[in-house]
């Protein structure tokens, strides 16, 4: 038989000590509907769509692990002046996100190469009917008004490519015209032959 170390009832005393310590503190419960919660910056609420940036590349729908993004489009011909034939571009017809399936992983936002999807801190979009959690492109576009501005650039970090390019252009000397060669005089010999 193994002997237990410690005093009998020691665990009970420790538990009661934690209870007494907690009982003397003030409650920090926030009364949510009456008091709005203080959300951390860049918190994940609902996904917003900037329709103008969407090129219907389908990366978000393909990478979504829940398959909750539904996209439909058609091709349109665009006449380009000087081109041999008209070009085609995709036009977005349908962009739906089913928030009853979404697990808020953010993969769709990360893989979007054209910054068409954004997180918003809005989380109050509960519905009485689960079918109403399917947000179409118009509803997703309405959330763009609540997207917070991007965080400020870290002053101790590397400058962005845009800042580096602008600084390089500003520091470069003004473009000087290429020096012109003087034209030979009409009586001068051409061809560089030996003098006579």
C-alpha positions in Angstrom: 0.0 0.0 0.0 1.3 3.4 -0.8 0.9 6.1 1.8 -0.8 9.4 0.8 1.2 12.5 1.6 -0.4 15.5 3.1 -3.1 16.3 5.6 -6.6 14.8 5.2 -9.0 17.4 3.8 -6.2 19.6 2.4 -7.8 19.7 -1.1 -11.1 20.8 0.4 -9.4 23.6 2.3 -7.6 24.8 -0.9 -10.9 24.7 -2.9 -12.7 26.7 -0.2 -9.9 29.2 -0.1 -10.3 29.9 -3.9 -14.1 30.2 -3.4 -13.7 32.7 -0.5 -11.1 34.7 -2.5 -13.5 34.8 -5.5 -16.5 35.8 -3.3 -14.7 39.0 -2.1 -14.1 40.3 -5.7 -16.5 42.5 -7.5 -18.3 40.8 -10.4 -17.1 41.7 -13.9 -20.1 40.4 -15.8 -21.1 42.8 -18.6 -24.8 43.2 -19.2 -24.6 42.5 -23.0 -27.8 43.8 -24.5 -27.7 47.0 -22.4 -23.9 47.5 -22.5 -22.1 47.1 -25.8 -19.0 44.8 -25.4 -15.5 46.2 -26.0 -14.2 44.1 -28.8 -10.5 43.7 -29.4 -9.2 45.4 -32.6 -9.6 43.4 -35.8 -12.0 40.9 -34.2 -13.8 38.5 -36.5 -17.5 39.1 -36.8 -19.0 38.8 -40.3 -17.3 38.8 -43.7 -17.8 41.8 -46.0 -17.5 41.8 -49.8 -16.0 44.6 -51.9 -17.7 43.6 -55.2 -15.6 45.9 -57.4 -12.4 44.0 -56.4 -13.8 40.5 -57.1 -12.5 39.0 -60.3 -14.3 35.7 -59.9 -11.1 33.7 -59.5 -12.9 31.2 -57.3 -9.9 30.8 -54.9 -12.1 31.6 -51.8 -14.7 29.0 -52.8 -12.1 26.4 -53.6 -10.1 26.9 -50.4 -13.1 27.0 -48.0 -13.1 23.9 -45.9 -16.8 24.1 -45.2 -17.8 24.8 -48.8 -20.1 27.7 -47.7 -19.2 30.1 -50.5 -21.3 30.0 -53.7 -20.1 32.0 -56.7 -21.7 32.3 -60.2 -20.5 34.5 -63.1 -20.7 35.0 -66.8 -18.2 36.2 -69.4 -18.5 39.5 -71.1 -16.6 40.8 -74.1 -14.7 44.0 -73.7 -13.5 45.9 -76.8 -9.9 47.1 -76.3 -8.8 49.8 -78.7 -5.9 48.6 -80.8 -6.4 44.9 -79.9 -6.9 42.3 -82.7 -9.9 40.8 -80.9 -12.1 41.7 -78.0 -11.1 40.5 -74.6 -13.2 38.6 -72.1 -13.7 39.3 -68.5 -15.7 37.6 -65.7 -18.7 39.4 -64.3 -19.9 38.4 -60.9 -23.6 37.3 -60.8 -23.8 35.6 -57.5 -21.6 35.6 -54.4 -23.3 34.0 -51.4 -21.8 33.0 -48.0 -23.8 30.6 -45.8 -23.0 31.7 -42.3 -24.8 28.8 -40.8 -22.0 26.6 -42.2 -19.1 29.1 -41.9 -16.6 28.3 -39.1 -14.9 31.8 -39.4 -11.5 30.4 -40.1 -10.6 33.3 -42.4 -9.0 31.2 -45.2 -11.2 32.9 -47.8 -9.9 36.3 -46.7 -6.3 35.2 -46.6 -6.3 33.6 -50.1 -8.1 36.5 -51.9 -5.5 38.0 -54.1 -7.5 41.2 -54.9 -8.7 42.2 -51.4 -12.3 41.6 -52.1 -13.1 40.0 -48.7 -12.7 41.7 -45.3 -13.5 41.0 -41.6 -15.8 43.3 -39.9 -16.4 43.4 -36.1 -20.2 43.2 -36.5 -21.5 40.1 -34.8 -25.2 40.9 -34.3 -26.7 39.3 -37.3 -28.7 36.4 -35.8 -31.8 35.4 -37.6 -35.0 33.6 -36.6 -34.8 31.4 -39.7 -31.6 29.5 -40.6 -32.3 30.2 -44.3 -31.7 34.0 -43.6 -28.1 33.3 -42.7 -27.3 32.9 -46.4 -26.0 36.4 -47.3 -26.0 37.4 -50.9 -23.5 39.9 -52.5 -25.7 42.9 -51.8 -26.0 42.0 -48.1 -22.3 41.3 -47.9 -21.6 44.6 -49.6 -23.6 46.4 -46.9 -21.1 45.2 -44.3 -18.2 47.1 -46.0 -19.3 50.3 -44.1 -18.3 48.6 -40.8 -14.8 47.4 -41.9 -12.2 49.1 -39.7 -9.2 50.8 -41.3 -6.0 48.8 -41.5 -3.7 49.0 -38.5 -1.0 51.7 -38.7 2.4 50.6 -40.1 4.9 49.6 -37.4 7.5 52.5 -37.3 10.2 50.0 -36.4 9.4 47.6 -39.1 10.4 47.5 -42.8 8.8 50.1 -45.0 6.2 48.9 -47.5 7.0 48.5 -51.1 5.0 51.6 -52.0 6.9 53.8 -49.5 10.3 52.4 -50.7 9.4 53.1 -54.4 8.1 56.6 -53.6 11.3 57.4 -51.7 13.5 56.1 -54.4 11.7 58.2 -57.1 11.9 61.3 -54.9 15.6 60.8 -54.3 16.5 60.1 -57.9 17.9 63.1 -59.8 15.6 64.6 -62.4 15.9 62.9 -65.8 18.5 64.7 -67.8 18.3 64.7 -71.6 20.9 62.5 -73.3 23.9 64.5 -74.5 23.9 65.1 -78.2 27.0 64.7 -80.4 28.1 67.7 -82.3 27.4 67.2 -86.1 30.6 67.1 -88.2 31.4 70.1 -90.3 30.5 70.0 -93.9 34.1 70.0 -95.2 35.4 67.5 -92.6 36.5 64.0 -93.7 34.1 61.2 -93.0 35.2 57.7 -92.4 38.3 58.3 -90.3 40.9 57.5 -93.0 44.6 58.3 -92.7 45.6 62.0 -93.3 47.2 62.7 -96.7 
